Each structure stands twice: as C-alpha cells, then as structure tokens.
C-alpha cells in the first residue's frame, strides 16, 4: 500500500524547496449584515487573503479558503450565499487570515 503524506509535511517540503516562509496574521472585523457583502468583496480583491471566515453569535457560518486559482470560480456563489445570509443577520464578525510571504 502506498504511504500517504500529510498535507503539513508536503507544505513544509515545498516551503523548504523554494526558500520562502509564510507568516499568517489574523484580523477580526465586525460589520452589520448590510455591510457584509461589500466588505467581503473588498477583502477578496486585496489579494493577500488566504481564508475568510464569517461568524454570527460566535458560530462559524461560512468559511471560504481563497487561493489564486479558486477565486474566480468561487466568488459568485459565495457572494450570493452571503447576500442571503446578510439579509437575516444583524451583526457579524469576519475573521481574515492573511499571508505575508518573505
């Protein structure tokens, strides 16, 4: 049987091979339901965002990993779902994971 490698070890090997290191920073932004879709669009266009998490009353409602290849495919359905959720939510927290490659 073939040996499976864990994702973390593959990522470590790729990082060591390229000589690049990544620093992850997290930011929490509180927004009203009406501002939710616009703020997420703004974050997506920044380009250095790795993951966006939407929380409502302490629970994760939506988590979207953003990779360069997936952004074009994922954006429209995610924004549609966010619009429906924003109509019902009063206040949300957006948790943004940013990557600084050096």
N, C-alpha and C positions, 0 to 999 in steps of 0.2 A: 504494500500500500504506500502511496506517495505521501511524503511528510508535508503537512500544511504549515505554512509560516504565518505567524500572527501579523496583523496589519502594522502594529507598532514596530516590529523588527524590520519589516520591509521599508517603512518610512525612515527608520534610523539609518539603514543601509543607503538609501537614496540621498539622505542628507549628508552622510559622510562622503559619498562619492562626489557630490557636487561641491562640497566645502561650504555650503550655505547653512545657516542656522535660522530658526524661526522663533520669534518672540510673540507670545499671544497676550493680548490685552482685552479685558472685558469692560464693557460700559453698559450701564443701565439708564434708559431714557423713559421717563413717564410721560405718556401722551393721552389725550382724550380719544374716544372712539372716532370722532370726526377727523382727527389729525393722523390716525394710524396709517392709512394707505399712502398718504403723501410722504410721511417720514420714512416708511419702508422703501418707497421708490427712490428717495434721496440717498438712503444708505446703500442701495444696490448700485447706484451709479457712481458711488465713491471709488469702488474697485478694490479696496484693501480689506473688505469684509469677508470673513471666512464662513460665518454662520450667523443667522438671525433667529432669535427665539422670542415668541410672543407669549407673555404671561398675563393672566387675568385672575385676580384674587389669589395669587400665589401658585396657581397651577399653570403648567405649560400647555398652551392651547395649540400652538403651531411652532414647529422647528424646521427651518429651511437651511440646508447646507448650500453655500454658494461657491461653486467652483467656476472658473472661467468658461469651461466648456458647457456647463449646465445652465448658466444664467439665461441665455436666450430661450431655451426650451421651457424653463421652469417659471419664468416671471409672470406670464399672462394668467395661468391657472391659480397661482399663489395670490396674485393681486385680486382676482375675482373672489377667492375664498376670504381674503382679508376684508374686502368690501362688505360681504355678507355678515361677517363677524362684527365689524366695526359698527354696523347699524344697531346691533344689540348691546354692545359693550359701552360702559361709561368711561372707565379709565383702565389703561393697560400699561404694562411695562415691556419695553423692548430691550432684550439683552443682546448686545452686539459683540461678537468675537472678531477682533481684528488681528491681522498678521503683519508683523514687521520683519521682512527678510533682510538679513545682513550677511 
